[in-house]
Amino acid sequence: MTEVEPQEDTEYLEDAEEEQEAAIEGEVYEYPEENGLDSAVRQLQEVQDKEFVEVRLPADIVAEAQQAWQTFIGSSSSREAAGEAIYAALFDSAPTLQSLFKTARSVMALRFMNGLNSIISSAASPSVLKTQVETLGFQHLDLEVTIPRVVIFRDAIIDLFQMEMGARFTTKAQLGFLALLNYVGGAYIYIRREYAVRIKIIASSWRTANNKAAEFMDQGEEIQEESAEGEGEGGEGERGKANKADAEREEETRRDTKDSKDEARASGEARASGEARASGEARNKNSNMKVPTTFNEMFLFNGAVMGFANSLWMSIILEQFDAMVTNVANSNRLQEECDVLSLVLAKYRGTINLSEFKAVMLASMRSLVPKDWNGDHEVAWGWLWENVERMLKNLMGKPQVQEKALERFIMSLTEDASNFLR
């Protein structure tokens, strides 16, 4: 009995410690119910990748998270320095994931900074937050995001904030960042898994549209060849009849004078000239009835019919649209295409309504893919352009500001530095 009793006391002590730990955890994570908001926080304590819906976090938690974010930025010497700290924390926390960091360090640090800032800033609005996260997920389609990787990134960021801010990184702020980062990570996984079908639809229908354009081109060439052959056969038949008539006429009128021969020759030349003119008119008529043979031609044709012939900015986008579609799953390349396009559009003097491009684009795709086109195609192509449109809108207006900053930077360089830059 004396040996058993200490063991029972030990078991009671362990149970008491577990209950105490559970009570502490309960104090940290349990909040009074208010319109079901606490259930959202509780659900997002783990990464949720089964669905992607709007999420509403408690106002006090969102406010604490936003305040902590501003505190972190304010404690850094600059926004660039804050981005560098985030990059270093992520890079050092996961050596196995360092292969994913393919872009220059300064560029990646700025992207981390801007991405987190957009997420925290829109946390109070469920619809805006969902749209922002969907845009970011679209830009990460080429990365294999998994739950373990999300956990590594999430913990690295939270540990960084705890180290930098200490007690100022309150419990509610931790809850907010934990929920937001789990929500974003789960959304990335969901988007990559579920929207892969849309990417396949876009790729297949784009190939079909190009093949359809090639078929139109082949049909146009066949029509022109048949027209040319018909003209040639008709010409030979008329010449044969004319030769036969001339032979009969020669037998009957051997004693015709030189003047009558000249008149007959003049008449033959006039008739030949009339036939050539008629043939030329027919050929010109066939060329004027040319069917659009490429997506760009179909787009310009539909644009003119829909009243957008004077929207010259559409031609600027058309020049890079093929590169955008073919690189829809390559986020870095797609971002570069949007960056370059925004620079070109910045030089355009006039009104740009990007939604008009979507209307003409969908009409052109329906014309080139008539058999396979359905509701899934409509959704997929609309989704593609909506994401591209958001990326372009985020860049609009910035080139003008960046141009002035770049000019000041170049003017501040020494002669040796300018020569090195060149």
C-alpha positions as CSV (number, residue, x, y, z in Angstrom):
1,M,0.0,0.0,0.0
2,T,2.8,2.4,0.8
3,E,4.3,1.9,-2.7
4,V,0.9,2.4,-4.4
5,E,-0.1,5.6,-2.6
6,P,2.8,7.8,-3.9
7,Q,2.1,6.6,-7.4
8,E,-1.6,7.7,-7.1
9,D,-0.5,11.1,-5.7
10,T,1.8,11.5,-8.6
11,E,-1.0,10.7,-11.0
12,Y,-3.2,13.2,-9.3
13,L,-0.5,15.9,-9.6
14,E,-0.1,15.2,-13.3
15,D,-3.8,15.4,-13.9
16,A,-3.9,18.7,-12.0
17,E,-1.1,20.1,-14.1
18,E,-2.9,19.1,-17.3
19,E,-6.1,20.7,-16.1
20,Q,-4.1,23.9,-15.2
21,E,-2.6,24.0,-18.7
22,A,-6.0,23.4,-20.3
23,A,-7.4,26.2,-18.2
24,I,-4.6,28.6,-19.3
25,E,-5.2,27.6,-22.9
26,G,-8.9,28.3,-22.3
27,E,-8.2,31.7,-21.0
28,V,-6.1,32.5,-24.1
29,Y,-8.4,31.3,-26.8
30,E,-12.0,31.3,-25.4
31,Y,-14.0,34.5,-26.0
32,P,-17.7,35.1,-25.3
33,E,-19.9,34.4,-28.2
34,E,-21.1,37.4,-30.1
35,N,-23.0,36.8,-33.3
36,G,-20.9,33.6,-33.9
37,L,-17.6,35.5,-34.3
38,D,-15.8,33.4,-31.8
39,S,-16.5,30.3,-33.9
40,A,-14.5,31.8,-36.8
41,V,-11.5,32.5,-34.5
42,R,-11.7,28.9,-33.1
43,Q,-12.0,27.4,-36.6
44,L,-9.0,29.3,-37.9
45,Q,-6.7,28.0,-35.2
46,E,-5.7,25.5,-37.8
47,V,-5.2,25.8,-41.6
48,Q,-8.5,25.3,-43.4
49,D,-8.1,24.2,-47.0
50,K,-11.5,22.5,-47.6
51,E,-13.3,25.7,-48.5
52,F,-12.7,29.3,-49.4
53,V,-15.4,31.6,-48.1
54,E,-15.6,35.0,-46.5
55,V,-14.5,35.1,-42.9
56,R,-15.5,37.7,-40.3
57,L,-13.1,38.1,-37.3
58,P,-14.1,39.9,-34.1
59,A,-13.5,43.7,-34.3
60,D,-11.3,43.8,-31.2
61,I,-9.0,41.0,-32.5
62,V,-8.7,42.8,-35.9
63,A,-7.9,46.1,-34.2
64,E,-5.2,44.5,-32.1
65,A,-3.6,42.8,-35.1
66,Q,-3.6,46.0,-37.1
67,Q,-2.1,47.9,-34.2
68,A,0.6,45.3,-33.8
69,W,1.4,45.6,-37.5
70,Q,1.7,49.3,-37.3
71,T,3.9,48.9,-34.2
72,F,6.2,46.5,-36.1
73,I,6.5,48.8,-39.0
74,G,7.2,51.8,-36.7
75,S,9.9,49.9,-34.8
76,S,11.8,49.4,-38.1
77,S,13.9,52.1,-39.7
78,S,11.9,51.9,-42.9
79,R,9.3,49.7,-44.6
80,E,12.2,48.1,-46.6
81,A,13.9,47.2,-43.4
82,A,10.7,45.6,-42.1
83,G,10.4,43.6,-45.3
84,E,14.0,42.5,-44.9
85,A,13.3,41.3,-41.4
86,I,10.3,39.3,-42.5
87,Y,12.4,37.8,-45.4
88,A,15.2,36.8,-43.1
89,A,12.8,35.2,-40.6
90,L,11.2,33.1,-43.3
91,F,14.4,32.3,-45.1
92,D,16.2,31.1,-42.0
93,S,13.3,29.2,-40.5
94,A,12.9,26.8,-43.3
95,P,16.2,25.8,-45.0
96,T,14.4,23.1,-47.0
97,L,12.2,25.8,-48.6
98,Q,14.9,28.2,-49.6
99,S,14.7,26.9,-53.1
100,L,11.4,28.6,-53.4
101,F,13.1,32.0,-53.0
102,K,14.0,32.5,-56.6
103,T,13.6,36.3,-56.9
104,A,16.1,38.9,-55.7
105,R,16.1,39.3,-51.9
106,S,15.1,43.0,-52.0
107,V,12.2,42.3,-54.4
108,M,10.9,39.3,-52.4
109,A,11.2,41.3,-49.2
110,L,9.0,44.1,-50.7
111,R,6.5,41.5,-51.9
112,F,6.2,40.0,-48.5
113,M,5.8,43.5,-47.0
114,N,3.1,44.5,-49.5
115,G,1.3,41.2,-49.3
116,L,1.0,41.2,-45.5
117,N,0.1,44.9,-45.5
118,S,-2.8,44.3,-47.9
119,I,-4.1,41.3,-45.8
120,I,-3.9,43.2,-42.5
121,S,-5.5,46.3,-44.0
122,S,-8.5,44.5,-45.4
123,A,-9.0,42.2,-42.4
124,A,-12.0,44.2,-41.2
125,S,-14.0,43.6,-44.5
126,P,-14.7,40.0,-45.3
127,S,-15.5,40.6,-48.9
128,V,-12.4,42.8,-49.5
129,L,-10.3,40.3,-47.6
130,K,-11.5,37.4,-49.7
131,T,-10.9,39.3,-53.0
132,Q,-7.4,40.3,-51.8
133,V,-6.5,36.8,-50.8
134,E,-7.8,35.4,-54.1
135,T,-5.6,37.8,-56.0
136,L,-2.6,36.7,-54.0
137,G,-3.5,33.1,-54.4
138,F,-3.7,33.6,-58.2
139,Q,-0.2,35.0,-58.1
140,H,1.1,31.9,-56.3
141,L,-0.4,29.2,-58.5
142,D,3.0,27.9,-59.6
143,L,4.1,27.2,-56.0
144,E,3.2,24.0,-54.3
145,V,1.7,25.3,-51.0
146,T,1.0,22.6,-48.4
147,I,-0.2,22.7,-44.8
148,P,3.2,22.0,-43.3
149,R,4.7,24.8,-45.3
150,V,2.0,27.2,-44.2
151,V,2.7,26.3,-40.6
152,I,6.4,27.0,-41.0
153,F,5.8,30.4,-42.6
154,R,3.1,31.3,-40.0
155,D,5.2,30.4,-37.0
156,A,8.2,32.2,-38.4
157,I,6.2,35.4,-38.8
158,I,4.6,35.2,-35.3
159,D,7.9,34.4,-33.7
160,L,9.5,37.4,-35.4
161,F,6.7,39.7,-34.0
162,Q,7.0,38.2,-30.5
163,M,10.8,38.9,-30.6
164,E,10.5,42.4,-32.0
165,M,7.5,43.6,-30.0
166,G,7.5,41.5,-26.8
167,A,4.6,42.4,-24.6
168,R,3.2,44.8,-27.2
169,F,2.3,41.8,-29.3
170,T,-0.8,41.0,-27.2
171,T,-2.7,37.8,-27.0
172,K,-5.5,39.1,-29.2
173,A,-3.0,40.3,-31.8
174,Q,-1.5,36.8,-31.8
175,L,-4.9,35.3,-32.3
176,G,-5.6,37.7,-35.2
177,F,-2.3,36.9,-37.0
178,L,-2.8,33.2,-36.4
179,A,-6.3,33.3,-37.9
180,L,-5.4,35.5,-40.8
181,L,-2.2,33.5,-41.8
182,N,-4.1,30.2,-41.5
183,Y,-6.9,31.6,-43.6
184,V,-4.5,32.9,-46.3
185,G,-2.5,29.6,-46.4
186,G,-5.6,27.5,-46.6
187,A,-6.9,29.7,-49.4
188,Y,-3.7,29.3,-51.4
189,I,-4.0,25.5,-51.2
190,Y,-7.7,25.6,-52.1
191,I,-7.1,27.9,-55.1
192,R,-4.3,25.9,-56.4
193,R,-6.2,22.6,-56.1
194,E,-9.7,23.8,-57.3
195,Y,-8.8,26.4,-59.8
196,A,-6.4,24.1,-61.6
197,V,-9.5,23.0,-63.6
198,R,-10.0,26.6,-64.8
199,I,-6.3,26.8,-65.9
200,K,-6.8,23.6,-68.0
201,I,-9.9,25.0,-69.6
202,I,-8.1,28.2,-70.4
203,A,-5.2,26.4,-71.9
204,S,-7.3,24.0,-74.0
205,S,-9.7,26.6,-75.3
206,W,-6.8,28.9,-76.2
207,R,-5.3,26.1,-78.2
208,T,-8.6,25.4,-79.8
209,A,-9.0,29.1,-80.7
210,N,-5.6,29.1,-82.4
211,N,-6.3,25.9,-84.3
212,K,-9.7,27.3,-85.3
213,A,-7.9,30.4,-86.7
214,A,-5.6,28.1,-88.7
215,E,-8.6,26.3,-90.1
216,F,-10.2,29.7,-91.1
217,M,-6.9,30.5,-92.8
218,D,-6.8,27.2,-94.7
219,Q,-10.4,27.6,-95.8
220,G,-9.7,31.1,-97.0
221,E,-6.7,29.9,-99.1
222,E,-8.8,27.1,-100.6
223,I,-11.5,29.6,-101.5
224,Q,-9.0,31.9,-103.2
225,E,-7.4,28.9,-105.1
226,E,-10.8,27.7,-106.3
227,S,-11.6,31.2,-107.4
228,A,-8.4,31.5,-109.3
229,E,-8.9,28.1,-110.9
230,G,-12.4,29.1,-112.0
231,E,-11.2,32.3,-113.5
232,G,-8.4,30.4,-115.4
233,E,-10.8,27.8,-116.8
234,G,-13.4,30.4,-117.8
235,G,-10.7,32.4,-119.6
236,E,-9.4,29.3,-121.5
237,G,-13.0,28.4,-122.6
238,E,-13.7,31.9,-123.9
239,R,-10.4,32.0,-125.8
240,G,-11.2,28.6,-127.4
241,K,-14.6,29.8,-128.6
242,A,-13.1,33.0,-129.9
243,N,-10.5,31.1,-131.9
244,K,-13.1,28.9,-133.4
245,A,-15.2,31.8,-134.4
246,D,-12.2,33.5,-135.9
247,A,-11.4,30.5,-138.0
248,E,-15.0,30.3,-139.4
249,R,-14.9,34.0,-140.1
250,E,-11.6,33.7,-141.9
251,E,-13.1,31.1,-144.3
252,E,-16.1,33.1,-145.0
253,T,-14.4,36.5,-145.4
254,R,-11.1,35.8,-147.0
255,R,-11.4,39.0,-149.0
256,D,-12.0,41.4,-146.1
257,T,-10.0,44.6,-146.2
258,K,-7.3,45.6,-143.8
259,D,-9.7,48.1,-142.1
260,S,-12.1,45.3,-141.1
261,K,-9.3,43.3,-139.6
262,D,-8.2,46.4,-137.6
263,E,-11.7,46.8,-136.3
264,A,-12.0,43.1,-135.3
265,R,-8.6,43.4,-133.5
266,A,-9.7,46.5,-131.6
267,S,-13.0,44.8,-130.6
268,G,-11.0,41.7,-129.3
269,E,-8.8,43.9,-127.2
270,A,-11.7,45.7,-125.7
271,R,-13.4,42.5,-124.9
272,A,-10.2,41.1,-123.3
273,S,-9.8,44.3,-121.3
274,G,-13.4,44.1,-120.0
275,E,-12.9,40.4,-118.9
276,A,-9.7,41.4,-117.1
277,R,-11.5,44.2,-115.3
278,A,-14.3,42.0,-114.3
279,S,-11.9,39.4,-113.0
280,G,-10.0,42.0,-111.0
281,E,-13.2,43.3,-109.5
282,A,-14.2,39.7,-108.5
283,R,-10.8,39.2,-106.9
284,N,-11.0,42.4,-105.0
285,K,-14.4,41.5,-103.8
286,N,-13.1,38.2,-102.4
287,S,-10.3,39.9,-100.6
288,N,-12.6,42.4,-99.0
289,M,-14.7,39.5,-97.6
290,K,-11.7,38.0,-95.8
291,V,-12.6,36.2,-92.6
292,P,-10.6,37.0,-89.4
293,T,-7.9,34.4,-89.2
294,T,-6.4,35.1,-85.7
295,F,-7.6,35.9,-82.3
296,N,-6.3,39.5,-82.6
297,E,-8.2,39.9,-85.9
298,M,-11.3,38.5,-84.4
299,F,-10.9,40.7,-81.4
300,L,-10.5,43.8,-83.6
301,F,-13.4,42.8,-85.7
302,N,-15.7,42.3,-82.7
303,G,-14.4,45.5,-81.1
304,A,-15.3,47.5,-84.1
305,V,-18.8,45.9,-84.2
306,M,-19.3,46.6,-80.5
307,G,-18.3,50.3,-80.9
308,F,-14.8,50.1,-79.5
309,A,-12.9,50.9,-82.7
310,N,-11.4,54.1,-81.2
311,S,-10.3,52.4,-78.0
312,L,-6.6,52.2,-79.1
313,W,-5.5,50.9,-75.7
314,M,-7.0,47.6,-76.5
315,S,-4.4,47.0,-79.2
316,I,-1.7,47.6,-76.6
317,I,-3.1,44.8,-74.4
318,L,-3.6,42.6,-77.4
319,E,0.2,42.6,-78.1
320,Q,0.8,40.9,-74.7
321,F,-2.4,39.0,-74.2
322,D,-1.0,35.7,-75.7
323,A,1.9,35.9,-73.2
324,M,-0.5,36.4,-70.4
325,V,-2.7,33.5,-71.3
326,T,0.1,31.0,-71.9
327,N,1.8,32.0,-68.6
328,V,-1.4,32.0,-66.5
329,A,0.1,29.3,-64.2
330,N,3.5,31.1,-64.0
331,S,3.0,33.8,-61.4
332,N,6.4,35.5,-61.8
333,R,6.1,35.7,-65.6
334,L,2.5,36.9,-65.4
335,Q,3.4,39.6,-63.0
336,E,6.2,40.7,-65.3
337,E,3.9,40.9,-68.2
338,C,1.5,43.0,-66.1
339,D,4.4,45.3,-65.0
340,V,5.5,45.9,-68.6
341,L,1.9,46.4,-69.8
342,S,1.3,49.0,-67.0
343,L,4.4,50.9,-68.2
344,V,3.1,51.0,-71.8
345,L,-0.5,51.9,-70.7
346,A,0.9,54.8,-68.6
347,K,2.0,56.5,-71.8
348,Y,-1.6,56.3,-73.2
349,R,-3.5,59.5,-73.2
350,G,-7.1,58.7,-72.8
351,T,-9.7,56.8,-70.8
352,I,-9.0,53.1,-70.1
353,N,-11.9,50.9,-69.1
354,L,-10.5,47.4,-68.6
355,S,-14.0,45.8,-68.3
356,E,-14.6,46.7,-72.0
357,F,-11.7,44.5,-73.0
358,K,-13.3,41.5,-71.1
359,A,-16.5,41.9,-73.1
360,V,-14.8,41.9,-76.5
361,M,-12.4,39.1,-75.4
362,L,-15.3,36.8,-74.4
363,A,-17.2,37.5,-77.6
364,S,-14.1,36.6,-79.7
365,M,-13.5,33.4,-77.7
366,R,-17.1,32.4,-78.2
367,S,-16.7,32.9,-82.0
368,L,-13.5,30.8,-82.1
369,V,-14.6,28.0,-79.8
370,P,-18.3,27.6,-80.6
371,K,-18.6,23.8,-80.1
372,D,-16.8,23.5,-76.8
373,W,-17.8,26.8,-75.2
374,N,-20.0,26.5,-72.1
375,G,-20.6,28.0,-68.7
376,D,-17.3,26.6,-67.3
377,H,-15.4,28.4,-70.1
378,E,-17.3,31.6,-69.3
379,V,-16.3,31.4,-65.6
380,A,-12.7,30.4,-66.3
381,W,-12.0,33.2,-68.8
382,G,-13.9,35.8,-66.7
383,W,-11.8,34.7,-63.6
384,L,-8.6,35.1,-65.6
385,W,-9.3,38.6,-66.7
386,E,-10.7,39.7,-63.4
387,N,-7.4,38.7,-61.7
388,V,-5.3,40.4,-64.5
389,E,-7.5,43.5,-64.2
390,R,-6.9,43.7,-60.5
391,M,-3.2,43.3,-61.0
392,L,-3.2,46.1,-63.6
393,K,-5.3,48.4,-61.5
394,N,-2.9,48.0,-58.6
395,L,-0.2,49.3,-60.9
396,M,-2.0,52.1,-62.6
397,G,-0.8,55.5,-61.7
398,K,2.4,54.2,-60.1
399,P,4.7,54.5,-63.2
400,Q,4.3,58.3,-63.3
401,V,5.4,58.5,-59.6
402,Q,8.2,55.9,-60.1
403,E,9.4,57.8,-63.2
404,K,10.1,60.9,-61.1
405,A,11.8,58.9,-58.3
406,L,13.9,57.1,-60.9
407,E,14.9,60.4,-62.5
408,R,16.0,61.8,-59.2
409,F,18.0,58.7,-58.5
410,I,19.8,58.8,-61.8
411,M,20.5,62.5,-61.4
412,S,22.1,61.8,-58.0
413,L,24.5,59.3,-59.4
414,T,28.1,60.2,-60.0
415,E,29.7,60.0,-63.5
416,D,31.4,56.7,-62.6
417,A,28.2,55.2,-61.2
418,S,26.2,56.3,-64.3
419,N,28.8,54.7,-66.6
420,F,28.7,51.5,-64.6
421,L,24.8,51.5,-64.7
422,R,24.9,51.9,-68.5
